Amino acid sequence: MTGPRQLPFGRTLALILAVALVLRLAAGWWWQQRLPPGTQFGFGDSAGYWELAGHIARGEPYEAGPDRLKIFRTPGYPVALAPLFLLRDNPPVLWARAEAALFATAAVGGVAWLGRLLFDQRTALLAAAIAAVYPEAIALGAFVLSEAAFTPLMVLHLGLWVVAWQAGSTPKVAGCSLAAGIAGGLATLVRPSWLLFVPFALVVGITLSLRQRNATEGVPYSAWRRHLLIGGVMLAGLCLAMLPWWIRNYRVAGRFVPTSLQVGASLYDGISPQATGASHMEFVGRFATAQRAADAQPGADTRGTFEERLDRRFRDAALDFARRDPARVLQLAGIKLLRMWSPLPNAADFQSTTLRLILAVTYTPLIMLALVGAWRFARRDWPCFLFVMPAVYFTLLHVVFVSSIRYRQPALLPLIVLAAAVIVQWRVQRSGFRVQANDKTASQPEP
């Protein structure tokens, strides 16, 4: 029996990417038009990225706000925005939204690449088509937020990890792992929360391979060693990409700062007497005032920078609350879990009936298909399991820090690949074919 006729992959993918770009450009324009007069962004984080991008373009010190915070944000997204300020001193915000649309469209292309790596061309095209029109993926390309630049780097990181796993020779494994680590480091410079993903996934992979070896006769003993080789070289690549930022931070703070000094504020935002699961950063000014007053006291310990001491104040306050009221912390964790994976938007700006309906009717079937795909493919194949890992990782992270559907967006893209594989499998099985993970032909006659 011969397989279905091959689709014109290149031309079809180009059309999908064109549609994706147009939708994201339109969404960015629509969002800009609905903002109140005098409002540029709609999200507080955007203004911080914009300020730092201008400093980079003008060769000014990398510092933000009236307190001149120097390690408040990692430089990845401001660096991506900085070229706009080379074109004009005060560029239109729509330019940044157009750049975000390009990044998000590149992520759609990355989804096609992941689908082709693990399955076949049909799965790749279907996954790209879903990602192109999925409302939450479109939103990634409409806002001036770091997720736009982070997502294609995350997809690149995962794809290179898969290539390293599938490589047949040690030099190719090492080379692809190093490239994957560099991509992961660049992704971390955009979104610091990605820093621990490699060790997290590495521990999971080694644990699964050892359990499978013990439970199944004939499982190769080299699986866990392959994880160690890939993970070790990948961590080296990640460190290589992060090294300039680490050296700079050491010169500024006099100590090692892996990402930024915003962790304490983010922790208190998620764990405090006022915490609701959503982000409410109004407390920052109060804490900054209290820190300045403490610094002014006779004999006060003012070693290090102001932002270090402020970060420590936030962190200590959050941990103190966690010790005093662990039941509330657990309750908040449940609230954050529901917020992150809710079928309906959390933010007040997205509560229109139409928007809620669109999100519910698109997200619900997608996540159900992704769960089916995880069950069918991920439990048998490490690269497919790797596609589930961002969802697990970000969930664990955001039940501690603040949560919303915004933080699930990058994790949905690899899940779209698994959902698309399920759909293709259902279709081709009717013709006597099946989809198999980690098989580049992916459609083979049924036995």
Residue, then its C-alpha position, 0 to 999 in steps of 0.5 A: m500500500t502506498g502512502p498519501r500524496q506528499l504535500p508541497f511542504g515548503r510552499t504550504l509552510a510559507l503560506i501558513l507563516a504569511v497568515a500567521l504574520v498578518l494575524r499578529l500584525a493585525a492583532g498588534w494594531w488592534w490592541q494599540q488602537r484600543l488603548p486609552p489616549g496617552t497610553q503606550f503599552g497596557f502592561g507595566d513591564s513593557a515600559g521597563y523594557w522600552e526604557l532599557a532598550g533606549h539606554i542600550a541604543r544610546g550607549e547609556p548605563y544599563e539601569a532602570g527607574p529613579d533608583r537606577l537599578k542595574i540588575f533589575r532585568t536581564p538584557g535579552y529583550p531590551v537588546a532585541l528592542a534596541p535597534l528600533f531606537l537606532l532608527r529613530d530616537n523615539p520610535p513608534v510602539l507599533w514598531a515594537r509590536a511589528e517586531a513581536a509579530l516577527f518573533a511570534t511568526a518565527a515561533v510558528g515556523g519552529v513549531a513546524w520544525l519540531g513536528r517534522l523532527l518527531f513525526d512527519q510533514r503532515t503533522a508539521l504543517l498541521a501544528a504550524a497551522i494551529a499555532a498560526v491561528y490559535p488566539e493565545a499564540i497570536a497574542l504573543g505577537a501583539f504585546v511588547l512583552s518578553e514572551a515574544a522574543f523568548t518563545p522562538l528561542m525556547v523552541l530552538h532550544l527544544g529542537l536542538w535538544v531533540v536533534a542531539w538526542q537523535a544524533g548518531s555520532t558523539p561529535k554531532v551529539a556534543g555539537c548539537s548539545l552545545a548549540a542547544g545550551i547556547a540557545g537556552g542561555l539566550a532564552t534565559l537572558v530574555r526570560p530568567s525563569w528558563l534558567l533551571f529548565v535544563p537541570f530540571a529536565l535532565v534530572v527527570g530524563i535520567t530518572l525515567s531512563l533508570r526506572q525504565r532500565n530496571a522495569t524493562e528487560g533489554v533497555p540499553y544501559s547507555a540511555w542515562r549516559r546519553h542524558l548526562l552527555i547531552g545535559g553536561v555539554m548543554l549546561a556548558g553552552l548555557c554558561l557560555a551564553m550567560l557568562p558576559w552577563w554574569i561577569r558584568n553582574y559581578r562587577v556591579a554587585g561584587r557577587f554572583v547574580p545568575t539572572s536578576l535582582q527581581v526575584g525577591a519582588s516576584l516572590y513577595d508578589g506571589i507569597s504575601p498577606q496581600a497575594t491573590g495569585a495575580s500580580h500586584m506590584e503596588f507594594v514596591g514603592r513602600f518597600a523601597t521607602a522602608q529600605r531607604a529609611a533602614d539605610a539611613q539609620p546609624g550603623a546600618d549595614t549598607r554593604g552591596t548595592f541598594e537593589e541587593r538590599l531591597d531584593r533581600r527585604f522582599r525575599d525575607a518578607a515572603l519567606d517570613f509570611a510562608r513560615r507564619d501561614p503555610a496553609r495560605v501558601l498552599q491555598l495560593a498555590g492551588i489558586k495559581l494553578l487554576r489561574m494558569w490553566s484556566p479556559l477563561p482569561n484572568a485579566a480584567d482587560f480580557q473579560s468581554t463575552t466574545l473574547r472569553l468564548i473564543l478562548a474557551v472554545t479554542y483552548t479546551p479542545l487543544i489542551m485535551l488533544a495535547l493530553v491525549g498526545a502526551w499519553r500516546f507519545a510522551r510516555r514512550d519516547w523521550p523527545c516527545f516527553l521533552f515537549v511536555m516538560p515546559a508545561v510541567y516546569f512553568t506550572l511548578l514555577h508559577v504556583v510559587f510566583v504569580s500566575s496567569i494564562r500569560y505564563r502558559q503561552p510558551a509551553l503551549l507551542p510544543l504541546i500543539v505538536l503533540a495535539a497535531a500528531v493525534i489528529v493526523q494519527w486519527r485521520v491516517q489510521r482510517s487509510g491503514f497508516r499510523v503515526q509513530a513518534n521519533d520516526k521521520t517517515a512517521s506513516q507506515p503500514e499497519p502490521 
